[in-house]
Amino acid sequence: MMTVQEAIEARHSVRAYKDQPLSGETVKVLEDEIVKLNNDGRLHIQLIRNEPEAFRGTLAKYGKFRNVGNYLVMAGKKADDLDERIGYYGEHLVLLAQSIGLNTCWVGLSYRKIPDTYVLEEGEVIKAYIAIGYGETQGASHKTKTVEKVSNASDVTPSWFRKGIEAALLAPTAVNQQKFSFEYVGMSGNRHQVRAHRGFSMIGYTQIDLGIAKYHFEIGAGMDNFEWI
């Protein structure tokens, strides 16, 4: 199993999958982690297996998805911070999947909600799906912004801060928009402080994207080195 940092570097979005069911051991690893993350993140993430209809039809063709039979339903109770939590804890699962030999793709629009494949409690909504399975390829990297474009990193900011930004720049975002930024604020007592910002986008999904990027930042920077403000 690769490390989380290795998974960050290896992960690319994959839209075409092999006709291969998830192994029992793989399903157990994912479902055990989903139970934990649903509790920690106050979410209702669900793993749907062997269900091909959600990624068939016009939207899926437009999104260039093929042979998706397994996916994660990213749901939770309506709240101002729901999108960010969906991104943060969903990316935890994406990187776990990568580390155990699977491929994934965050999906905001190119899917259909198939009745009776998931459960929603009162007040809950679906914010995204994540396609998951054995990819036909490992995907491809995309151009990213520079560290300086999305942060105030400089010669005087800590080295771990730049590493966090570099990890965040490898995070998946809607149409690769990367509408986030990180600010090294300074010291408060004996703790370094960092603030995360999300930018504006006509496409949307910036709050989910910020949650994903923050999870990457924490892995790259090391949570022992700072606190969020």
N, CA, C and O of each residue as an XYZ file, in Angstrom:
916
protein
N       0.848     -1.191      0.000
C       0.000      0.000      0.000
C       0.886      1.245      0.000
O       1.809      1.351      0.808
N       0.609      2.186     -0.902
C       1.397      3.415     -0.961
C       0.995      4.351      0.168
O      -0.085      4.213      0.741
N       1.870      5.310      0.489
C       1.557      6.311      1.497
C       0.554      7.312      0.933
O       0.297      7.333     -0.271
N      -0.012      8.146      1.815
C      -0.970      9.149      1.352
C      -0.277     10.153      0.435
O      -0.853     10.563     -0.573
N       0.956     10.558      0.769
C       1.688     11.478     -0.086
C       1.938     10.858     -1.459
O       1.816     11.539     -2.477
N       2.280      9.592     -1.494
C       2.467      8.903     -2.769
C       1.154      8.838     -3.550
O       1.142      8.964     -4.774
N       0.049      8.639     -2.826
C      -1.257      8.602     -3.480
C      -1.596      9.956     -4.090
O      -2.160     10.014     -5.182
N      -1.260     11.044     -3.401
C      -1.474     12.395     -3.938
C      -0.740     12.564     -5.260
O      -1.286     13.115     -6.216
N       0.486     12.093     -5.307
C       1.299     12.261     -6.505
C       0.854     11.337     -7.639
O       1.014     11.677     -8.811
N       0.296     10.168     -7.298
C      -0.104      9.193     -8.317
C      -1.514      9.408     -8.834
O      -1.838      8.983     -9.943
N      -2.358     10.064     -8.045
C      -3.785     10.169     -8.390
C      -4.026     11.106     -9.575
O      -3.516     12.226     -9.611
N      -4.799     10.633    -10.527
C      -5.333     11.448    -11.614
C      -6.777     11.014    -11.828
O      -7.118      9.859    -11.574
N      -7.614     11.907    -12.282
C      -9.011     11.562    -12.527
C      -9.111     10.558    -13.666
O      -8.473     10.722    -14.706
N      -9.914      9.518    -13.467
C     -10.103      8.452    -14.453
C     -11.595      8.319    -14.739
O     -12.402      8.214    -13.815
N     -11.959      8.323    -16.018
C     -13.359      8.290    -16.425
C     -13.774      6.979    -17.098
O     -14.967      6.726    -17.265
N     -12.816      6.152    -17.480
C     -13.125      4.879    -18.140
C     -12.588      3.730    -17.289
O     -11.439      3.761    -16.849
N     -13.426      2.714    -17.062
C     -13.087      1.648    -16.121
C     -13.187      0.265    -16.750
O     -13.924      0.051    -17.712
N     -12.441     -0.651    -16.192
C     -12.508     -2.053    -16.604
C     -13.780     -2.685    -16.041
O     -14.298     -2.253    -15.011
N     -14.264     -3.690    -16.718
C     -15.429     -4.440    -16.242
C     -14.953     -5.468    -15.224
O     -14.902     -6.667    -15.496
N     -14.606     -4.961    -14.044
C     -14.014     -5.797    -12.999
C     -14.614     -5.409    -11.652
O     -14.461     -4.265    -11.223
N     -15.289     -6.327    -10.980
C     -15.900     -5.990     -9.687
C     -14.850     -5.716     -8.618
O     -13.732     -6.226     -8.682
N     -15.226     -4.907     -7.641
C     -14.340     -4.659     -6.509
C     -14.208     -5.943     -5.697
O     -15.193     -6.650     -5.484
N     -13.006     -6.240     -5.248
C     -12.797     -7.451     -4.446
C     -13.433     -7.284     -3.072
O     -13.641     -6.164     -2.606
N     -13.739     -8.401     -2.432
C     -14.332     -8.359     -1.102
C     -13.461     -7.637     -0.095
O     -13.961     -6.894      0.750
N     -12.160     -7.855     -0.182
C     -11.230     -7.193      0.743
C     -11.229     -5.687      0.518
O     -11.203     -4.909      1.472
N     -11.258     -5.279     -0.759
C     -11.279     -3.855     -1.080
C     -12.555     -3.204     -0.572
O     -12.518     -2.107     -0.015
N     -13.678     -3.874     -0.761
C     -14.957     -3.342     -0.286
C     -14.936     -3.163      1.223
O     -15.421     -2.152      1.731
N     -14.389     -4.121      1.942
C     -14.333     -4.023      3.402
C     -13.490     -2.825      3.848
O     -13.874     -2.094      4.761
N     -12.344     -2.632      3.200
C     -11.479     -1.486      3.536
C     -12.241     -0.181      3.335
O     -12.211      0.699      4.196
N     -12.921     -0.056      2.205
C     -13.656      1.168      1.905
C     -14.826      1.366      2.865
O     -15.017      2.462      3.390
N     -15.602      0.322      3.095
C     -16.788      0.473      3.939
C     -16.430      0.732      5.396
O     -17.131      1.476      6.082
N     -15.356      0.129      5.871
C     -14.909      0.407      7.248
C     -14.517      1.873      7.385
O     -14.824      2.514      8.390
N     -13.835      2.399      6.366
C     -13.411      3.801      6.420
C     -14.607      4.732      6.267
O     -14.645      5.795      6.886
N     -15.570      4.352      5.460
C     -16.772      5.177      5.291
C     -17.520      5.328      6.610
O     -17.999      6.417      6.927
N     -17.624      4.255      7.376
C     -18.281      4.329      8.691
C     -17.583      5.363      9.564
O     -18.236      6.182     10.211
N     -16.258      5.323      9.581
C     -15.487      6.257     10.403
C     -15.664      7.697      9.922
O     -15.878      8.603     10.728
N     -15.574      7.903      8.604
C     -15.654      9.263      8.066
C     -17.057      9.837      8.183
O     -17.216     11.038      8.398
N     -18.076      8.995      8.044
C     -19.441      9.485      8.252
C     -19.627      9.995      9.670
O     -20.317     10.990      9.897
N     -19.013      9.313     10.617
C     -19.093      9.739     12.011
C     -18.285     11.018     12.242
O     -18.778     11.971     12.846
N     -17.044     11.030     11.757
C     -16.175     12.195     11.970
C     -16.693     13.424     11.236
O     -16.639     14.534     11.765
N     -17.197     13.229     10.016
C     -17.591     14.361      9.188
C     -19.060     14.685      9.207
O     -19.502     15.599      8.511
N     -19.847     13.934     10.012
C     -21.299     14.134     10.069
C     -21.887     14.065      8.659
O     -22.612     14.961      8.227
N     -21.560     12.985      7.956
C     -21.981     12.803      6.574
C     -22.749     11.504      6.399
O     -22.907     10.738      7.350
N     -23.228     11.254      5.185
C     -23.910     10.001      4.864
C     -23.371      9.502      3.513
O     -24.111      9.385      2.537
N     -22.083      9.218      3.488
C     -21.430      8.672      2.294
C     -21.857      7.218      2.138
O     -21.931      6.476      3.118
N     -22.140      6.811      0.892
C     -22.571      5.431      0.626
C     -21.827      4.876     -0.579
O     -21.701      5.546     -1.604
N     -21.337      3.649     -0.451
C     -20.681      2.951     -1.559
C     -21.722      2.133     -2.312
O     -22.365      1.254     -1.738
N     -21.882      2.424     -3.587
C     -22.819      1.696     -4.441
C     -22.006      0.827     -5.393
O     -21.090      1.316     -6.054
N     -22.337     -0.457     -5.463
C     -21.553     -1.396     -6.279
C     -22.407     -2.051     -7.363
O     -23.610     -2.257     -7.201
N     -21.747     -2.367     -8.459
C     -22.367     -3.132     -9.544
C     -23.680     -2.500    -10.007
O     -24.683     -3.189    -10.199
N     -23.655     -1.193    -10.182
C     -24.849     -0.452    -10.601
C     -24.427      0.466    -11.760
O     -23.853      1.527    -11.513
N     -24.693      0.089    -12.999
C     -24.178      0.830    -14.143
C     -25.054      1.962    -14.649
O     -24.614      2.723    -15.510
N     -26.279      2.104    -14.149
C     -27.224      3.037    -14.754
C     -26.929      4.508    -14.445
O     -27.260      5.384    -15.244
N     -26.321      4.780    -13.316
C     -26.066      6.176    -12.934
C     -25.138      6.877    -13.911
O     -25.193      8.098    -14.063
N     -24.289      6.109    -14.571
C     -23.339      6.706    -15.507
C     -23.611      6.254    -16.941
O     -22.691      6.010    -17.722
N     -24.896      6.152    -17.264
C     -25.330      5.944    -18.630
C     -26.230      7.104    -19.027
O     -26.869      7.717    -18.172
N     -26.280      7.399    -20.288
C     -27.131      8.485    -20.746
C     -26.330      9.678    -21.229
O     -25.102      9.643    -21.293
N     -27.052     10.730    -21.565
C     -26.456     11.905    -22.215
C     -25.391     12.570    -21.363
O     -24.313     12.899    -21.858
N     -25.686     12.770    -20.085
C     -24.730     13.461    -19.223
C     -23.424     12.689    -19.102
O     -22.343     13.274    -19.168
N     -23.523     11.379    -18.924
C     -22.322     10.551    -18.787
C     -21.501     10.563    -20.073
O     -20.272     10.609    -20.029
N     -22.185     10.522    -21.225
C     -21.468     10.579    -22.498
C     -20.766     11.913    -22.661
O     -19.633     11.977    -23.138
N     -21.455     12.988    -22.259
C     -20.857     14.317    -22.322
C     -19.611     14.385    -21.439
O     -18.612     15.003    -21.806
N     -19.684     13.742    -20.269
C     -18.549     13.723    -19.350
C     -17.493     12.696    -19.707
O     -16.474     12.582    -19.026
N     -17.739     11.932    -20.796
C     -16.797     10.929    -21.292
C     -16.578      9.785    -20.301
O     -15.491      9.212    -20.234
N     -17.623      9.458    -19.530
C     -17.530      8.331    -18.613
C     -17.883      7.041    -19.341
O     -18.758      7.019    -20.206
N     -17.192      5.975    -18.980
C     -17.436      4.691    -19.608
C     -17.257      3.566    -18.594
O     -16.262      3.494    -17.873
N     -18.268      2.685    -18.568
C     -18.192      1.453    -17.777
C     -18.043      1.707    -16.276
O     -17.342      0.968    -15.584
N     -18.700      2.748    -15.779
C     -18.686      3.018    -14.334
C     -19.782      2.190    -13.678
O     -20.966      2.417    -13.930
N     -19.405      1.246    -12.850
C     -20.378      0.400    -12.161
C     -20.343      0.529    -10.654
O     -21.185     -0.034     -9.954
N     -19.356      1.277    -10.149
C     -19.207      1.478     -8.702
C     -18.984      2.967     -8.449
O     -18.267      3.634     -9.194
N     -19.602      3.470     -7.399
C     -19.432      4.893     -7.120
C     -19.798      5.188     -5.661
O     -20.477      4.411     -4.990
N     -19.324      6.324     -5.215
C     -19.632      6.818     -3.879
C     -20.666      7.927     -3.993
O     -20.494      8.864     -4.772
N     -21.736      7.822     -3.218
C     -22.730      8.886     -3.125
C     -22.315      9.786     -1.967
O     -22.238      9.340     -0.823
N     -22.050     11.054     -2.270
C     -21.548     11.996     -1.262
C     -22.717     12.847     -0.767
O     -23.119     13.810     -1.420
N     -23.247     12.481      0.382
C     -24.455     13.112      0.909
C     -24.273     13.521      2.361
O     -23.375     13.042      3.053
N     -25.139     14.410      2.804
C     -25.134     14.833      4.193
C     -26.283     15.788      4.448
O     -26.982     16.201      3.523
N     -26.468     16.131      5.702
C     -27.556     17.042      6.066
C     -27.204     18.462      5.656
O     -26.058     18.885      5.808
N     -28.172     19.198      5.141
C     -27.956     20.564      4.684
C     -27.316     21.401      5.784
O     -27.770     21.396      6.928
N     -26.255     22.119      5.424
C     -25.549     23.001      6.361
C     -24.643     23.910      5.550
O     -24.280     23.592      4.417
N     -24.279     25.044      6.135
C     -23.427     26.002      5.427
C     -22.082     25.413      5.060
O     -21.502     25.779      4.037
N     -21.576     24.504      5.882
C     -20.245     23.944      5.633
C     -20.294     22.543      5.029
O     -19.270     21.862      4.979
N     -21.470     22.099      4.568
C     -21.598     20.736      4.060
C     -20.674     20.496      2.866
O     -19.989     19.474      2.812
N     -20.648     21.422      1.914
C     -19.837     21.221      0.717
C     -18.360     21.036      1.065
O     -17.685     20.171      0.507
N     -17.871     21.851      1.984
C     -16.457     21.733      2.356
C     -16.178     20.394      3.033
O     -15.146     19.776      2.773
N     -17.077     19.942      3.891
C     -16.883     18.641      4.531
C     -16.970     17.501      3.520
O     -16.230     16.522      3.617
N     -17.875     17.628      2.554
C     -17.963     16.624      1.483
C     -16.627     16.523      0.759
O     -16.134     15.422      0.516
N     -16.034     17.674      0.411
C     -14.753     17.662     -0.280
C     -13.635     17.089      0.567
O     -12.842     16.276      0.091
N     -13.568     17.509      1.814
C     -12.481     17.099      2.709
C     -12.505     15.589      2.954
O     -11.500     14.906      2.755
N     -13.647     15.077      3.383
C     -13.712     13.654      3.722
C     -13.813     12.777      2.470
O     -13.363     11.631      2.478
N     -14.396     13.308      1.407
C     -14.431     12.563      0.162
C     -13.041     12.359     -0.406
O     -12.729     11.290     -0.929
N     -12.207     13.382     -0.305
C     -10.841     13.232     -0.822
C     -10.040     12.247      0.015
O      -9.141     11.585     -0.505
N     -10.348     12.142      1.291
C      -9.735     11.110      2.124
C      -9.995      9.735      1.500
O      -9.086      8.910      1.408
N     -11.237      9.494      1.074
C     -11.577      8.216      0.450
C     -10.922      8.058     -0.920
O     -10.492      6.962     -1.281
N     -10.845      9.144     -1.680
C     -10.189      9.103     -2.992
C      -8.736      8.658     -2.850
O      -8.267      7.812     -3.612
N      -8.034      9.216     -1.891
C      -6.619      8.866     -1.722
C      -6.455      7.476     -1.116
O      -5.496      6.772     -1.433
N      -7.376      7.080     -0.253
C      -7.353      5.701      0.241
C      -7.537      4.735     -0.928
O      -6.813      3.746     -1.046
N      -8.507      5.027     -1.786
C      -8.753      4.171     -2.951
C      -7.505      4.072     -3.825
O      -7.138      2.985     -4.272
N      -6.862      5.203     -4.062
C      -5.642      5.194     -4.878
C      -4.568      4.323     -4.237
O      -3.840      3.611     -4.929
N      -4.475      4.382     -2.923
C      -3.415      3.655     -2.218
C      -3.618      2.141     -2.248
O      -2.669      1.386     -2.036
N      -4.855      1.690     -2.509
C      -5.117      0.241     -2.548
C      -5.373     -0.246     -3.981
O      -5.931     -1.323     -4.194
N      -4.956      0.563     -4.951
C      -4.975      0.105     -6.332
C      -6.193      0.464     -7.155
O      -6.380     -0.071     -8.248
N      -7.026      1.362     -6.648
C      -8.217      1.782     -7.383
C      -7.994      3.147     -8.026
O      -7.015      3.836     -7.741
N      -8.919      3.514     -8.891
C      -8.911      4.840     -9.505
C     -10.262      5.502     -9.246
O     -11.244      4.827     -8.936
N     -10.304      6.815     -9.373
C     -11.505      7.557     -9.020
C     -11.673      8.788     -9.899
O     -10.771      9.181    -10.640
N     -12.858      9.383     -9.793
C     -13.101     10.687    -10.411
C     -14.257     11.362     -9.684
O     -15.338     10.788     -9.552
N     -14.022     12.580     -9.216
C     -15.097     13.379     -8.644
C     -16.068     13.765     -9.754
O     -15.642     14.109    -10.856
N     -17.377     13.710     -9.471
C     -18.376     14.016    -10.492
C     -19.447     14.936     -9.908
O     -20.122     14.593     -8.937
N     -19.587     16.114    -10.522
C     -20.574     17.063    -10.026
C     -21.891     17.030    -10.783
O     -22.948     17.282    -10.203
N     -21.837     16.720    -12.088
C     -23.041     16.799    -12.910
C     -23.305     15.562    -13.766
O     -24.463     15.228    -14.016
N     -22.276     14.889    -14.212
C     -22.420     13.858    -15.252
C     -22.883     12.511    -14.706
O     -22.281     11.478    -14.998
N     -23.941     12.524    -13.924
C     -24.499     11.272    -13.407
C     -26.006     11.427    -13.243
O     -26.531     12.541    -13.240
N     -26.691     10.300    -13.105
C     -28.121     10.292    -12.821
C     -28.353      9.669    -11.450
O     -27.675      8.712    -11.075
N     -29.303     10.207    -10.708
C     -29.680      9.623     -9.422
C     -30.678      8.498     -9.686
O     -31.796      8.738    -10.142
N     -30.262      7.281     -9.397
C     -31.099      6.109     -9.649
C     -31.871      5.766     -8.375
O     -31.258      5.507     -7.339
N     -33.203      5.760     -8.435
C     -34.005      5.459     -7.234
C     -33.647      4.104     -6.630
O     -33.329      3.145     -7.333
N     -33.711      4.063     -5.303
C     -33.500      2.831     -4.534
C     -32.051      2.351     -4.528
O     -31.778      1.232     -4.095
N     -31.124      3.173     -5.000
C     -29.710      2.794     -4.922
C     -29.026      3.429     -3.722
O     -27.929      3.013     -3.350
N     -29.643      4.413     -3.119
C     -29.074      5.105     -1.965
C     -30.203      5.463     -1.006
O     -31.381      5.362     -1.348
N     -29.830      5.877      0.184
C     -30.808      6.268      1.207
C     -30.496      7.679      1.666
O     -29.341      7.998      1.948
N     -31.502      8.520      1.742
C     -31.351      9.859      2.305
C     -32.273     10.008      3.505
O     -33.467      9.718      3.430
N     -31.700     10.463      4.611
C     -32.504     10.755      5.789
C     -33.110     12.153      5.636
O     -32.754     12.893      4.719
N     -34.011     12.501      6.523
C     -34.672     13.800      6.455
C     -33.636     14.932      6.493
O     -32.759     14.952      7.356
N     -33.749     15.846      5.572
C     -32.858     17.000      5.532
C     -31.539     16.765      4.807
O     -30.721     17.679      4.699
N     -31.323     15.542      4.307
C     -30.068     15.239      3.634
C     -30.165     15.507      2.129
O     -31.236     15.400      1.530
N     -29.028     15.855      1.538
C     -28.942     16.119      0.103
C     -27.675     15.468     -0.451
O     -26.707     15.246      0.276
N     -27.699     15.170     -1.735
C     -26.518     14.658     -2.434
C     -25.780     15.826     -3.066
O     -26.392     16.662     -3.730
N     -24.476     15.888     -2.864
C     -23.670     16.983     -3.397
C     -22.780     16.554     -4.556
O     -22.410     17.389     -5.381
N     -22.431     15.290     -4.638
C     -21.548     14.813     -5.701
C     -21.534     13.294     -5.682
O     -21.953     12.670     -4.707
N     -21.054     12.712     -6.755
C     -20.718     11.292     -6.802
C     -19.216     11.188     -7.027
O     -18.591     12.122     -7.529
N     -18.645     10.062     -6.659
C     -17.246      9.767     -6.980
C     -17.216      8.408     -7.662
O     -17.495      7.389     -7.031
N     -16.877      8.387     -8.952
C     -16.701      7.115     -9.656
C     -15.485      6.408     -9.072
O     -14.479      7.045     -8.757
N     -15.581      5.082     -8.929
C     -14.487      4.338     -8.309
C     -14.396      2.943     -8.929
O     -15.416      2.309     -9.198
N     -13.187      2.479     -9.149
C     -12.997      1.157     -9.726
C     -11.589      1.010    -10.276
O     -10.682      1.763     -9.919
N     -11.424      0.023    -11.153
C     -10.123     -0.241    -11.763
C     -10.085      0.447    -13.122
O     -10.772      0.028    -14.054
N      -9.297      1.483    -13.233
C      -9.282      2.277    -14.445
C      -8.646      1.568    -15.630
O      -7.757      0.732    -15.469
N      -9.117      1.916    -16.824
C      -8.474      1.419    -18.037
C      -7.063      1.975    -18.151
O      -6.172      1.326    -18.700
N      -6.865      3.185    -17.626
C      -5.537      3.799    -17.541
C      -5.404      4.404    -16.154
O      -6.336      4.332    -15.353
N      -4.261      4.995    -15.864
C      -4.048      5.674    -14.586
C      -4.327      7.172    -14.682
O      -4.024      7.928    -13.759
N      -4.907      7.593    -15.805
C      -5.213      9.001    -15.979
C      -3.993      9.797    -16.384
O      -2.918      9.238    -16.603
N      -4.161     11.098    -16.483
C      -3.074     11.973    -16.927
C      -3.041     13.240    -16.089
O      -4.078     13.703    -15.613
N      -1.858     13.795    -15.910
C      -1.708     15.032    -15.147
C      -2.166     16.227    -15.973
O      -2.210     16.167    -17.202
N      -2.505     17.308    -15.289
C      -2.945     18.527    -15.949
C      -2.100     19.706    -15.466
O      -1.484     19.654    -14.402
N      -2.087     20.743    -16.254
C      -1.343     21.942    -15.891
C      -1.917     22.537    -14.610
O      -3.135     22.580    -14.432
N      -1.052     22.990    -13.731
C      -1.494     23.602    -12.477
C      -0.968     25.028    -12.362
O      -0.042     25.425    -13.069
N      -1.572     25.781    -11.465
C      -1.085     27.121    -11.172
C       0.233     27.031    -10.410
O       0.611     25.952     -9.955
N       0.921     28.131    -10.271
C       2.164     28.159     -9.503
C       1.860     28.323     -8.018
O       0.773     28.757     -7.635
N       2.828     27.972     -7.200
C       2.692     28.146     -5.749
C       2.401     29.605     -5.426
O       1.553     29.903     -4.585
N       3.106     30.514     -6.095
C       2.955     31.949     -5.830
C       1.569     32.466     -6.220
O       1.075     33.428     -5.632
N       0.945     31.827     -7.208
C      -0.377     32.268     -7.671
C      -1.458     31.982     -6.642
O      -2.464     32.690     -6.594
N      -1.270     30.959     -5.818
C      -2.327     30.554     -4.892
C      -1.918     30.702     -3.426
O      -2.583     30.156     -2.546
N      -0.846     31.423     -3.154
C      -0.414     31.569     -1.758
C       0.508     32.769     -1.609
O       0.906     33.401     -2.587
N       0.833     33.062     -0.361
C       1.833     34.093     -0.077
C       3.169     33.468      0.315
O       3.953     34.075      1.044
N       3.427     32.251     -0.170
C       4.710     31.584      0.102
C       5.863     32.429     -0.413
O       5.789     33.011     -1.495
N       6.926     32.486      0.374
C       8.092     33.283      0.002
C       9.325     32.681      0.672
O       9.253     31.612      1.277
N      10.425     33.357      0.562
C      11.663     32.877      1.178
C      11.593     32.889      2.700
O      12.395     32.228      3.361
N      10.645     33.630      3.262
C      10.580     33.756      4.723
C       9.452     32.922      5.338
O       9.357     32.835      6.563
N       8.610     32.316      4.525
C       7.590     31.420      5.086
C       8.206     30.039      5.306
O       9.176     29.692      4.632
N       7.670     29.247      6.228
C       8.259     27.934      6.526
C       8.244     27.005      5.309
O       7.365     27.100      4.452
N       9.216     26.120      5.250
C       9.310     25.193      4.122
C       8.098     24.274      4.054
O       7.663     23.905      2.963
N       7.544     23.897      5.216
C       6.368     23.017      5.222
C       5.167     23.700      4.567
O       4.305     23.026      4.002
N       5.102     25.047      4.637
C       3.983     25.763      4.022
C       4.013     25.589      2.502
O       2.974     25.350      1.886
N       5.174     25.705      1.909
C       5.303     25.494      0.463
C       4.958     24.051      0.094
O       4.313     23.812     -0.926
N       5.385     23.087      0.918
C       5.057     21.683      0.640
C       3.548     21.461      0.679
O       3.000     20.688     -0.107
N       2.887     22.151      1.603
C       1.432     22.050      1.674
C       0.775     22.595      0.416
O      -0.171     22.003     -0.103
N       1.278     23.726     -0.073
C       0.732     24.320     -1.295
C       0.964     23.389     -2.481
O       0.070     23.199     -3.306
N       2.142     22.818     -2.568
C       2.453     21.906     -3.676
C       1.504     20.704     -3.679
O       1.074     20.245     -4.737
N       1.185     20.205     -2.489
C       0.228     19.096     -2.398
C      -1.173     19.551     -2.789
O      -1.898     18.819     -3.463
N      -1.560     20.763     -2.367
C      -2.884     21.293     -2.695
C      -3.046     21.485     -4.200
O      -4.139     21.305     -4.736
N      -1.974     21.845     -4.871
C      -2.039     22.059     -6.319
C      -2.236     20.754     -7.091
O      -2.561     20.783     -8.278
N      -2.043     19.623     -6.436
C      -2.304     18.328     -7.048
C      -3.715     17.835     -6.762
O      -4.089     16.741     -7.184
N      -4.498     18.633     -6.051
C      -5.864     18.244     -5.699
C      -6.783     18.397     -6.903
O      -6.632     19.344     -7.674
N      -7.738     17.477     -7.078
C      -8.725     17.649     -8.152
C      -9.677     18.792     -7.830
O     -10.128     18.928     -6.693
N      -9.981     19.608     -8.826
C     -10.987     20.662     -8.695
C     -11.854     20.656     -9.947
O     -11.449     20.143    -10.989
N     -13.041     21.226     -9.840
C     -13.975     21.245    -10.969
C     -13.325     21.909    -12.178
O     -12.843     23.038    -12.090
N     -13.313     21.204    -13.302
C     -12.669     21.627    -14.556
C     -11.285     22.246    -14.311
O     -10.871     23.171    -15.009
N     -10.587     21.713    -13.308
C      -9.231     22.148    -12.983
C      -9.153     23.656    -12.711
O      -8.169     24.301    -13.071
N     -10.184     24.215    -12.078
C     -10.231     25.664    -11.911
C      -9.302     26.185    -10.800
O      -8.840     27.324    -10.870
N      -9.027     25.368     -9.788
C      -8.099     25.741     -8.720
C      -8.391     27.129     -8.141
O      -7.495     27.961     -8.001
N      -9.659     27.358     -7.811
C     -10.079     28.640     -7.253
C      -9.941     28.629     -5.728
O     -10.922     28.799     -5.004
N      -8.712     28.427     -5.256
C      -8.443     28.454     -3.822
C      -7.115     29.165     -3.599
O      -6.316     29.336     -4.520
N      -6.902     29.572     -2.359
C      -5.602     30.141     -1.993
C      -5.358     29.909     -0.510
O      -6.292     29.710      0.268
N      -4.078     29.940     -0.134
C      -3.674     29.708      1.249
C      -2.769     30.846      1.698
O      -1.897     31.305      0.961
N      -3.000     31.280      2.912
C      -2.260     32.418      3.459
C      -1.545     32.004      4.746
O      -2.168     31.552      5.707
N      -0.225     32.169      4.739
C       0.514     31.979      5.985
C       0.345     33.255      6.798
O       0.775     34.327      6.372
N      -0.285     33.145      7.975
C      -0.636     34.310      8.771
C       0.477     34.694      9.734
O       0.720     35.879      9.962
N       1.159     33.694     10.305
C       2.217     33.964     11.270
C       2.043     33.115     12.510
O       1.343     32.103     12.492
N       2.683     33.536     13.583
C       2.650     32.782     14.832
C       1.626     33.360     15.794
O       1.445     34.576     15.873
N       0.966     32.484     16.517
C       0.123     32.878     17.628
C       0.524     31.993     18.793
O       0.232     30.797     18.802
N       1.188     32.577     19.772
C       1.779     31.763     20.823
C       2.891     30.929     20.225
O       3.845     31.465     19.660
N       2.772     29.617     20.348
C       3.795     28.736     19.776
C       3.270     27.973     18.565
O       3.830     26.940     18.196
N       2.187     28.476     17.936
C       1.576     27.789     16.809
C       1.597     28.667     15.558
O       1.249     29.847     15.607
N       2.015     28.068     14.432
C       1.883     28.730     13.137
C       0.420     28.689     12.725
O      -0.283     27.723     13.023
N      -0.040     29.724     12.044
C      -1.432     29.795     11.630
C      -1.547     29.962     10.114
O      -0.775     30.690      9.491
N      -2.531     29.269      9.541
C      -2.777     29.308      8.101
C      -4.261     29.548      7.878
O      -5.111     28.994      8.575
N      -4.553     30.385      6.892
C      -5.946     30.638      6.519
C      -6.152     30.181      5.077
O      -5.321     30.442      4.208
N      -7.275     29.494      4.834
C      -7.621     29.029      3.486
C      -8.760     29.884      2.936
O      -9.691     30.228      3.664
N      -8.683     30.219      1.668
C      -9.710     31.025      1.015
C     -10.229     30.293     -0.219
O      -9.491     29.545     -0.859
N     -11.480     30.506     -0.543
C     -12.002     30.018     -1.823
C     -12.368     31.216     -2.680
O     -12.892     32.214     -2.186
N     -12.084     31.103     -3.966
C     -12.388     32.192     -4.882
C     -13.764     32.033     -5.506
O     -14.497     31.092     -5.200
N     -14.103     32.967     -6.382
C     -15.393     32.935     -7.061
C     -15.252     32.216     -8.393
O     -14.231     32.332     -9.071
N     -16.293     31.470     -8.760
C     -16.304     30.785    -10.045
C     -17.732     30.685    -10.548
O     -18.633     30.334     -9.786
N     -17.952     30.989    -11.821
C     -19.267     30.821    -12.424
C     -19.646     29.346    -12.486
O     -20.829     29.009    -12.527
N     -18.649     28.465    -12.492
C     -18.890     27.025    -12.568
C     -19.434     26.499    -11.249
O     -20.234     25.563    -11.228
N     -18.992     27.107    -10.138
C     -19.401     26.636     -8.824
C     -18.445     25.589     -8.272
O     -17.321     25.445     -8.752
N     -18.900     24.868     -7.268
C     -18.153     23.781     -6.628
C     -16.898     24.258     -5.883
O     -16.069     23.435     -5.496
N     -16.750     25.551     -5.681
C     -15.521     26.043     -5.054
C     -15.414     25.641     -3.587
O     -14.305     25.504     -3.070
N     -16.539     25.452     -2.911
C     -16.471     25.059     -1.504
C     -16.067     23.590     -1.380
O     -15.294     23.232     -0.492
N     -16.589     22.739     -2.270
C     -16.127     21.343     -2.295
C     -14.642     21.312     -2.640
O     -13.866     20.607     -1.995
N     -14.248     22.076     -3.654
C     -12.848     22.138     -4.065
C     -11.946     22.576     -2.913
O     -10.847     22.047     -2.744
N     -12.411     23.542     -2.125
C     -11.606     24.016     -1.001
C     -11.404     22.909      0.021
O     -10.300     22.742      0.541
N     -12.456     22.149      0.318
C     -12.314     21.028      1.246
C     -11.300     20.011      0.758
O     -10.492     19.507      1.538
N     -11.340     19.705     -0.548
C     -10.375     18.772     -1.135
C      -8.967     19.323     -1.000
O      -8.053     18.612     -0.582
N      -8.791     20.600     -1.356
C      -7.462     21.221     -1.314
C      -6.926     21.296      0.111
O      -5.730     21.109      0.331
N      -7.797     21.566      1.079
C      -7.348     21.630      2.471
C      -6.850     20.275      2.958
O      -5.878     20.200      3.710
N      -7.516     19.207      2.530
C      -7.045     17.879      2.930
C      -5.662     17.621      2.351
O      -4.785     17.117      3.052
N      -5.454     17.961      1.080
C      -4.133     17.810      0.469
C      -3.097     18.654      1.202
O      -1.987     18.193      1.469
N      -3.466     19.900      1.527
C      -2.529     20.788      2.219
C      -2.079     20.175      3.538
O      -0.892     20.199      3.864
N      -3.011     19.634      4.289
C      -2.666     19.031      5.584
C      -1.669     17.889      5.426
O      -0.754     17.739      6.237
N      -1.848     17.080      4.377
C      -0.927     15.963      4.150
C       0.459     16.489      3.803
O       1.460     16.024      4.347
N       0.514     17.457      2.901
C       1.804     17.986      2.475
C       2.527     18.768      3.554
O       3.743     18.652      3.701
N       1.776     19.570      4.318
C       2.389     20.446      5.323
C       2.635     19.735      6.642
O       3.592     20.050      7.349
N       1.776     18.775      6.980
C       1.863     18.117      8.280
C       1.051     18.881      9.309
O       1.389     20.019      9.634
N      -0.005     18.287      9.825
C      -0.897     18.984     10.749
C      -0.221     19.391     12.045
O      -0.708     20.289     12.732
N       0.887     18.757     12.397
C       1.593     19.131     13.617
C       2.259     20.499     13.487
O       2.663     21.088     14.490
N       2.375     21.002     12.272
C       3.126     22.234     12.043
C       2.281     23.497     12.125
O       2.837     24.593     12.202
N       0.958     23.380     12.113
C       0.139     24.593     12.033
C      -1.261     24.331     12.542
O      -1.624     23.200     12.865
N      -2.047     25.411     12.606
C      -3.479     25.297     12.885
C      -4.228     26.188     11.912
O      -3.713     27.221     11.483
N      -5.450     25.789     11.563
C      -6.293     26.598     10.690
C      -6.932     27.746     11.471
O      -7.305     27.581     12.632
N      -7.053     28.883     10.842
C      -7.835     29.972     11.430
C      -8.828     30.466     10.384
O      -9.600     31.386     10.652
